[in-house]
Amino acid sequence: LSNAGLAMRNPNPSELFSDGLHHSNGTIELGSLGIKKEQSFKLSATLLKHGGSFSLEAMPYLNAIRNFIYLNPTGVEYTIRGTFPVYNYAQDNVVMAGFDLHIDWDISSHFHHSFTFAYVHADNTTRNEPLIDMPPLNINNAIRYGTGWHSLFVELRSEAVFAQSRYPDNN
């Protein structure tokens, strides 16, 4: 399967009007009335393989976003309530490329294996630096033993979330 898509998103009210402490995050967020709508062009492909006890989905994608809206850390503010990091809503052009993989395998009538892999590489092309707050490589693995009795099963699961090594130096 393949897909080409064009999407647009207007800024939400918090991106426009925020002007103070965000109580659940413990950060000060500052909006901007000059924020424009985001425009995204995405290309993706999906390779599907389903056969008997095995299925595979591999999905590479490329997404170019003009006027991408994000929170950019800009400093620290000292108040009578404490010290809080300050984030401004900003816009830049961004390119994201990624790859998702999902594999399911019925090893036998009682054993099932599942594997997922997700990676995204994102660059802020306006500032020529990595895009802030992108997730690192994630790998999930699970093997399940099902008894067939009242849908009872036992599962052993592992999740590996790698350290994020691509981020802008905002110090």
Secondary structure, DSSP 4 states (H G I P E B T S, - for coil): -EEEEEEEEPPPHHHHH-EEEETTTTEEEE--TTPPPEEEEEEEE-EEEEETTEEEEEEEEEEEEEEEEEEEEEEEEEETTEEEEEEEEEEEEEEEEEEEEEEEEE-SSSEEEEEEEEEEEEEETTTTEEPTT----EEEEEEEEE-SSTT-EEEEEEEEEPPP-------
